[in-house]
Amino acid sequence: MAKKQGQKNGVKKVSKKTEKVRGICRACGRVVELPNHKGRCECGQGLIARGGRVVRIKETPHGCLEMDAATTISEPPVVVPGEPEKRSRKRTDGKLSGLDAAAQVLADAGEPLDAKTTVERMLAKGLWETAGKTPPATIYAAIIREIAKKGDASRFRKAERGKFTVAK
């Protein structure tokens, strides 16, 4: 009788993962090292490594307390209460982002423009470069997102269907 692949003399072949994986605990922000691709963070969250990345188990299982403790490499960053946690999003290469260039073109135009015309003017002036296949769709979606997210604080206003102008 033929044996199944991976079996030898009735014993299943089991590979053990013995390497340690480093990652960030999504619950508390500590940098941890997981033995055998799973462990428990100091915050009590169960962690496992999938594809070389550390992911947290959303519902911590009952056996989480028996899991090996993860080694804490560094503590989470200190957050000052009342101070918003923001990263600087300024470009360092001196070029404008697509939205910044669109705002500048719309301000110079003085009239509502559609996304296609806005992108054509941005590219003609050399304010923005892209290798994308559909730059007007990208700019249109970005403007809509900014209007939806920021509301009255947005740099853009929807003038009519498909056309935008700068907020005054």
N, C-alpha and C positions, 0 to 999 in steps of 0.2 A: 504494500500500500504506500502511495506517495505521501510524503510529509509536506505540510504547509510551509511556505517560505517563512523564514524567521524562527522556525522551531527546530530544536535539536534534541533528540531523545526525549520528547515529551515535555521539555522545558521551554517556556517562551523566552525569547531574547529581549531583554529590556535594556535600553540605553539610558544611562544616568547622565544628567546634565550637571557637571560639577563646576563649571565656570561661574564667576560672579558677574553680575550685571549692575552697572551704575545708572542711576536715573533720579528724577525728581518726583517726590511724593506729591500727587495732585491735590491732596487734601490740605497739607500744611506748608509745602514748599521746601522741605528739607531735601538735601541731596543725600541719597541713600545708596548702599551697595547691598544687593540681594544675593544671598547664598542659594544656589540651586534654583535660580529663576523665580523664587517666591519667598516672601517674608512679611514681617509685620513692622510697620513704622512705629516710632515712639509715640505718635499721636493715636495709635491703636488701629490705624487703617490697614487692611490687608492689601498687599501689593503682589502683582505677578508681572513677569516680563514676557512680552510677546513680540517676536520679531526684533529683539534687541532693544525694545523700548519698555519702560516701566509704565504699567497702567494700574489704576486702582480698581479694586473690586467694589462696585457700587453698594451692594448689600453685603456687608461684612459677614462671612459665614460663621457658624457656631464654632468651627474648628480653628478659627483665626488665632485664638490665644495659644494654641499648641504649635502654631507656625514658628519657624526660627525667626529670631529678631533680626531685622535689617541693621546693618552697621551705618550709623549716621556719619556722613563725611563732613557736612557743614550744616549749620543751623539755618532756619528760614530768614529771609530778609526782614529787618525791623521796619514796621510801618507806623508812622506818626499818626495818631488819631486826628481826624479832622482835615488831614492833608490828602488831597486826591492822589492816587497812584497813577502817574502818567509817564510814559516814555517819550523822549524827544523824537519827533518824526521829521525833523529837518533833514533835507538832503545835503550831503557833504560834497557832492560833485559839482555844485553850482547850477545845475539845471532845474527847471521848474517841473513840478508834477503836472499831470494832466488836468487836474481841477484848478490849480493855480494858473496855468496857461489859459484855460477856458475862461476863468474869471477876468483875466487881463484882456483877452480878445473881446469878450462881451462888454467890458467897460469902455474899450476903445470904439466899439461899433456904435454904441448909443441907441441901438434898436434891437428888438428881439431877433435872435438867430436860432436856426435849428442846429442839431448836433453835427450834421454833415458839413454845413457851411463853417461852423465854429472850428471843426477839426481841420478843414482845408486851410483856413486862415492861420491856425496855430502852426501847421506844418510849413506854410509858405513863409511865415516870419521866423521860423527856426526856433520857436519857443519850446517845442516838444518833439521828441523823436519816439517812434514806435515801430516794432516789427510785427505787430498784431495784424490779423486778417480783417477785423472789423472795428477800427478805432472809433467811428461814430457811435456804435452800439456801446462800446466801453465808456465813452464820455457821457452819453445819455444816461446810462445806468448809474454812473458815479454821481451825476448831478441829482438824479431822482433820489438816490440814497441819502445824499447830504440834506436835501430838502426834508425828507421824511424824518431823519434823525435829529436835525438841529431846529427844524421848524422856522420860527421867526428870526433866529440867529444865523440862518443860512446865508451864504453869499449870493445865492441864486433865487430867482422867483420864476415861476412858470407863467409866461405871459399869455400864451394861447396853446392850443394843442400842438405839441411837438416843438415849441419854441420857448427859449429861456432868455431872461435878461438878468442883469445884476440887481441886487437889492440896494435900495438907496438909503 
